[in-house]
Amino acid sequence: MGKISGAKALLEALKKEGVSIIFGIPGGAILPIYDELYDFDIRHVLCQHEQSAAHMADGFARACGKPGVCFATSGPGATNLVTGIANAYMDSSPLIAVTGQVPKSMIGKDAFQEVDIIGITTPITKYNFQPRSASEIPEIVKKAFFIASTGRKGPVLIDIPKDVQTEEFEAEFPEKVTIRGYNPYKKPCEKQINIAVKWLASAERPMILAGGGAIYSEASSYILKISEFLLAPVATSLMGKGVFPEDHPLSLGLLGMHGTLAANKLVSEADVLLSVGTRFSDRTTGKVDEFCKEAKVIHIDIDEAEISKNKKVDLAIIADASEALKAIYEKLINYLSKKEETPWFKRVKEFKEIWEGWIFEEESNKELKPIPILKILRKILPIDSILVTEVGQNQMWSALYFKVFKPKTFITSGGLGTMGFGLPASIGAKAAKPDVPVVDVAGDGSFMMTENALSVSVAENLPIIAVIINNKVLGMVAQWQRLFYGKRYSAVKLDRVDFVKLAEAYGAHGVRVQDLNEFSNALKECLKLDVASVIDVPISPEENVLPMVPPGSSLEKIMGVEKWDWVMKKG
Ligand SMILES: Cc1ncc(C[n+]2csc(CCOP(=O)(O)OP(=O)(O)O)c2C)c(N)n1
């Protein structure tokens, strides 16, 4: 190939990894790379803030499974990426962040726009690199993609000093890399599979808990097979939403602080829990000492560090979830015959009927309220549409009441809970899946955190629909103040922005609706547009997300389900 610069080598290497889109903002320390980009056949999406660039790359990755790429300059550009990188790290999303750095000779001298981004991101990346010569770049890029997209996925940062970007070298691009001590392809151990099969086969009340790892490992089909074979109901963590079709008779929906009545109640009745790719976060387990006390817990995870970190488990299978479930299923079907109608399944049906009867009963009026808003969204959006959320009540209403049928069609900031994630992540998801509608369900507070990404959506022709469930407060904080702090509403009132005018200022379509009919019509209208749109949906600031398990309580202490006391006691 002859001599090329480090900058060009970076872009060539990214192309070889199949990168077709990059989200970023240029600046002095990354200018050689942007100069090369001028001649490159890679789409660059110019963002308004690096946090959004990282969330866009993250949203892209979650929608299509391939690593997303973002660029930033040194110093403030790099530090602005930090929230986005931490967000991707907490949710195991594959992300490649490339930052410019001051020249090598100036590192450590408090040079203009110098920051130790390697030091800063060490705890929030799966790995990070700083090439000291251009010749290292091809191998580093290959390694970065390998690390980001294998095993437990996650963000990798490459920080490139400016003089390394301009240095010329005789480039060679490796086809493959190996990394000492890093073996992401873990096969399930047969002995452990046998034990799991024995336990599951003899369980009277088996249950499956699936998390984000099950989505990343494409384990859906085996979860479905095992669930149907054993009549084992499936609950998911927030990150696992979509791995099991939520209209299935064995779907219990979300488990945890804002889980469904069925999932939270039945998990403590299960006698064997098969948990797949979930980290037993406190939001999922409630008080962990009380979580699923009666059951033998099997934990399948690719990351050994997760085993018994939060929940002490009885059997660990450290392996790719899909492979482990395939092995379990194939043994199970030789071991026993498919279960038909069990008392446990009857109980599942009973709980589900109560739950669905409540949330899906016809609304008697047209008032804008969270549940019917989510119901309308589900009714109108095609099945493949991607729903992204912000953080707060909007997120939990979506998780509870918007049924998802396919993996990768529900995108949310589960681990870090980053307000401002949704809008840029939805733009990234739209870039990954241009042919499906992408809707960001937002709270007014979250939306304002990265609202300038709307201009990116318009300028770059990546149209999304933002549905702002506008309660004019920091709703989830207000809910906690209402329920746990005696209604002392400290620092939660918003109502500062006209979102219709704001949308118009960015060149987007803006509309405010007054009732459910208007909302339906506005949504249908926006789906026909090829520009970003914002639907402002005013609701009462008093709405709560219920049911809810108070923080630190066991999952059985569900608030907001008093009318089903009788069924709770029966168990
Ligand atoms: C960046 C960030 N800052 C603060 C918080 C704490 N927080 C969690 S939910 C919430 C309120 C969210 O309000 P809004 O976006 O309006 O959504 P709502 O709860 O009203 O649906 C806040 C402030 C957070 N999660 N993220």
The ligand as an SDF file (V2000), in Angstrom:
LIG
                    3D

 26 27  0  0  0  0  0  0  0  0999 V2000
  -27.9230   12.9520   33.9110 C   0  0  0  0  0  0  0  0  0  0  0  0
  -28.8550   12.6390   35.0520 C   0  0  0  0  0  0  0  0  0  0  0  0
  -29.0570   13.5630   36.0230 N   0  0  0  0  0  0  0  0  0  0  0  0
  -29.9050   13.2960   37.0270 C   0  0  0  0  0  0  0  0  0  0  0  0
  -30.5780   12.1080   37.0940 C   0  0  0  0  0  0  0  0  0  0  0  0
  -31.5150   11.8100   38.2610 C   0  0  0  0  0  0  0  0  0  0  0  0
  -32.8920   11.6260   37.7670 N   0  0  0  0  0  0  0  0  0  0  0  0
  -33.4600   10.4120   37.5660 C   0  0  0  0  0  0  0  0  0  0  0  0
  -34.9810   10.4910   36.9620 S   0  0  0  0  0  0  0  0  0  0  0  0
  -34.9760   12.1680   36.9860 C   0  0  0  0  0  0  0  0  0  0  0  0
  -36.1770   12.9400   36.5350 C   0  0  0  0  0  0  0  0  0  0  0  0
  -36.4540   12.7590   35.0950 C   0  0  0  0  0  0  0  0  0  0  0  0
  -37.3710   13.7310   34.6970 O   0  0  0  0  0  0  0  0  0  0  0  0
  -37.9590   13.7760   33.2440 P   0  0  0  0  0  0  0  0  0  0  0  0
  -36.8760   13.6090   32.2410 O   0  0  0  0  0  0  0  0  0  0  0  0
  -38.8030   14.9700   33.0970 O   0  0  0  0  0  0  0  0  0  0  0  0
  -38.7930   12.4450   33.1550 O   0  0  0  0  0  0  0  0  0  0  0  0
  -40.0710   11.9550   33.9610 P   0  0  0  0  0  0  0  0  0  0  0  0
  -39.5750   11.2300   35.1660 O   0  0  0  0  0  0  0  0  0  0  0  0
  -40.8600   13.1580   34.2990 O   0  0  0  0  0  0  0  0  0  0  0  0
  -40.7440   11.0470   32.9900 O   0  0  0  0  0  0  0  0  0  0  0  0
  -33.7640   12.6440   37.4800 C   0  0  0  0  0  0  0  0  0  0  0  0
  -33.4390   14.0890   37.6730 C   0  0  0  0  0  0  0  0  0  0  0  0
  -30.3160   11.1780   36.0600 C   0  0  0  0  0  0  0  0  0  0  0  0
  -30.8780    9.9750   36.0150 N   0  0  0  0  0  0  0  0  0  0  0  0
  -29.4860   11.4930   35.0370 N   0  0  0  0  0  0  0  0  0  0  0  0
  1  2  1  0
  2  3  1  0
  2 26  2  0
  3  4  2  0
  4  5  1  0
  5  6  1  0
  5 24  2  0
  6  7  1  0
  7  8  2  0
  7 22  1  0
  8  9  1  0
  9 10  1  0
 10 11  1  0
 10 22  2  0
 11 12  1  0
 12 13  1  0
 13 14  1  0
 14 15  2  0
 14 16  1  0
 14 17  1  0
 17 18  1  0
 18 19  2  0
 18 20  1  0
 18 21  1  0
 22 23  1  0
 24 25  1  0
 24 26  1  0
M  CHG  1   7   1
M  END
$$$$
